[in-house]
């Protein structure tokens, strides 16, 4: 149980403080509809709220964080109860559940919110777990290849191509969306694995640029803050976007630059003065041994 305590303590330190800070500030500022929906978000049930009530609020992006937290409730138990020898097979079963659930639940209900359920995301989360497991097997060249080598790339591109062909059809669209995440996850898994071993040439130099590395460091803050910026602008300035001021129907490039700049600036301040001091407390919750959930669970 030591590993459980360390895992959950580290996740709480990284995820909870800024999340509840932003929810609290949004409630104090009375950004609609935070006060009316606060309990849903505070309990990490935003994805279920979207399913029942719609997808048109500044908290929309918290659906992915809700899925992550729901996954964290179950996945450490899989690591604890499944033997090391069978863990890889368990991860492949987990990956398979995602598209199967999206297909049958989507066809059965026609719900547009199907992708936001936790079972719908198990293929993407499972690929992340498989990548983490590969870190323990990095000495084996074949373990670095499958399923993120040429076969994985071809399967990923094939899935995305199938999605494009089916998306023009009515029922085919649901089938296509059931396939899309598998392809995207396989391609993303290949990129992450190659990045972990080091890209070479111009791509490697680009990814090693300090501004990009810094953006990665503060990326969680950007994620948490960015969707609230239009609402805060409206509260303080009386308009949500430059398009409102200029009366232009299409002004997203003009909107994206100032909003992006504000999001990065707020996230940078948040990281240095709020998140990093709390994050440094992780030193009191270090992992020990080889069977820690840190090695097989995606991190935020």
N, C-alpha and C positions, 0 to 999 in steps of 0.2 A: 504493500500500500504506500510505501515511501515514494515510489515513482508517480502514483496518482496525485499525491499531495504536491509534489514538485511541479508536475505538469499543470495542474489546475491553478496553482499559485502564480506560475509564470504567465499563463494565459490571462488571468484576472488582472495582473499588474500591467500587461500590455494593452488590453482591450477595454476594460471597464472604466477606468478613470476619465479618459477623454470622451468616451461615449456618453456616460451619465452627466458629465459636465455640459456637453452640448445639448442634451435633452433638457437638462435643468434650465439652462440659459434660454432655450427656445420657449419653454413654458413661462418663464419670467417675462420674456418679451411678448408673450401671447401671440406667437407665430401660429396661425391656424394650420391644421387643427390639432396642435400638439397637446393642449390641455385635455381635449376630448379623447384623444387616442393614446395618451401617455402610457397607460398600463400595458397596452399591446407591445409598444416598442421597448419599454423597460424590461419586459419579460422575454425579449427576443422572439416575438411572434409577429413581426412585421409582415413576413411572407404570408401568414394565414390571414392577417388583416386585409392585405391586398386581395386575396382570393374572395373574401366575403364583401368587401366594401369598395374596392377599386384601387386604381394606381395613378393617383394624381395629387401627390402631396410632397413637401420637401423631405419627407422621411422615406421616400420610395427606395432609395439606394440601400437602406438598412435591411432589405430583404436578404441580401447576400450574407450580411453579417449574422442575421438570424439563422440562416441555414448552417453557417459555420459553427455557431454555438450549439445548435441542435445535434450536429455531427459529433461535436466534442463530448456530448453527454453519453454517446454510445460507443465511439471508436476505442477509447482506452480499454473498455471491457473486452473488446475483440482481441486487443493486444495481450491482455492478461490471460484470457481463457483459451486462446488458440495457440497450439504449439508452434514453435519456431519453424518446424518442418512444413507445417500446413498453412503458414501465414500467407505465403505467396498465392496459394490457391484461394484462400479466403478473400484476398484483395481482388483477384480476377472475378470472383463471384460478385463482389461489391460493385465493380465496374460494370458488370453485365446488368445489374438491377436497374441502373439509371435509364438506359434507352428502353428497356422492357416496360418500366413503369410509365414513362412518357408516352409510349405508344398506346398501351391499353387504357390508361387513365384518360389520355387525350381523346382517343376514339370513343371511349365510353361516355364521357361527360361533355366533350366539346369545350372544356374550360380553357380559356386563353391564359389562365394563371398556372397551368400545369407545370411550366418550367421552374416555378418558384417554390415547389414543395421539396423537402429535404431528400426524399427518395429519388426525385428527378435529377438531383445533382450528384448522385453517388458515383457516376462514371468520372466526372471531373475530380472529385475529392479522392476517389480511389486511385487515379493516376498520380495525384500528389503523394498519397501514401506509398505507392509503388516506387516513386522516385526516391523517397526517403529511405525505403528499404534497400534500394540499390546502393546507397552510401555505405552500407555495411558489407556490401559484396563487390566493392569497386576494384578489388584485386583480381577479380575474374573478368577477363575481357568480354566474354559472351554476355555476362549479366549487364554490361553497359549497353549492349546492342538491343536486346529484345526486351520490350516491344517498341523501343524507340529508335531502332535502326532503319534500314531501307524498307523493310516490310511494314514497320509502323508508319513511316512517312507515306508509303503508297496507300495503305489503308486509310490514313487520315485524309489524303487528297481525294480518294475514291468516295469517302463519306461526304465530304463537302460538295463534290461534284453531283452526287446523288441528291443532296439537299437542294441544290440549284435547280435540277431538273424537275423535282417533285413540288417545289414551292409554288409553281404556277397552277397546280391542280388543287381543287377544293379539299378533298380528303387526303390527297398526296401531301398537302402542306403539313398536316399533323405528322405523317410518317416522316417527312423530311426533317422536321424539327426534332423528332425522336432520334434521328441519325446525326444531326449537326453537331451536338455537343461531344459526341464520341470522336468525330474527326478533329474538332478544334482541340480537344484534350490531348489527343495523340500528337498533333503538331506542336502544341505548347509544351508537352512533355519532352519532345525531342529538343526544342530550343533550350529549355531549362537544363536538361542534362548536358547538352553541349556547352552551355554557359558555365556550368559547374566545373567542367574539365578545362575550360578556357578556349574562347574563340581566338583565332589568329587573323592577321591581316587588318584591313580597314575596319571590319566589323568589331574585332577585338579592341582596336584603339578607340572606336566610338563608344563602346560599352564601358571602357575604363576611364572615360572623361569624368572629372570630379563633379561637374554640375549634374550629370546623370546619376552618379552614385549618391549624391546628396538628395536628389529627388526621390530616389528609392528609400532613403532613410526616413524622409518625412511623408512618404506616400500614404500611410494610414491616416495621418492628419488631413491630408488633401481629400482623401475619400470621405472622411466623416464630415468635414466642414463644407465641401463645395456646393452641395445642393441647397444649403440654407442661405447662400449669399444673395440670390435674388430677393428673398423675403426680407432679409436685413436691409438691403438697399431700399426696398419699398417702405419699410418702417422709418428709415432715417432720411431718405432723399425724396421719397414720394414717387419713385418709378422703379421698375424691376429690371429694365434693360435700356440700352441705347436705342433699340428699335422703338421703344415706347416714346422716347424723346423726339426722335427724328421722324416718327410716323412712317417708318419703313416696314414693309411686310417681311423682308428677308435681310436681316442684318446680323446673322449669327457670327460672321467673322469679327465684326466690331464688338459684339457682346462677349465673345470667347476670350479675347485678349485681356480686357480689364478684369473679368470675372476669374480667369485663370490666374492672373497676377495677384489678385486679392486672396484667392485660395492658397496659393503657394506662400504668400507672405504670412498669412494667419497660421498656416501649418508650421512654418519655420519658427515663429515665435512660440507656438504651442509646444513644439519639440524641445526647444532649448530651455524654456522656463517652466514647463509643466510635465511633459511626457518623459523626457530623459531623466530627471531626478527620480521619478517614480520607477522608471524602467531599470535604473541602476540597482534597485532593491532586489532584482533577480539574483544578485550574487549570494543572497541568503538561501536561495532555492536551487542549488546546483544539482545536476543529475549525477547519479552514480550507477555503475554497472552498464551492461550492454542492452538491457531490455527496457529502456525508458521510452515512454510514449513520444518523446521529442523526436525520436528517430523515424517514426512511422506516421506522424500526423502533420498535415499541412499547417503552416503558421501564418498569422496575419502580419 
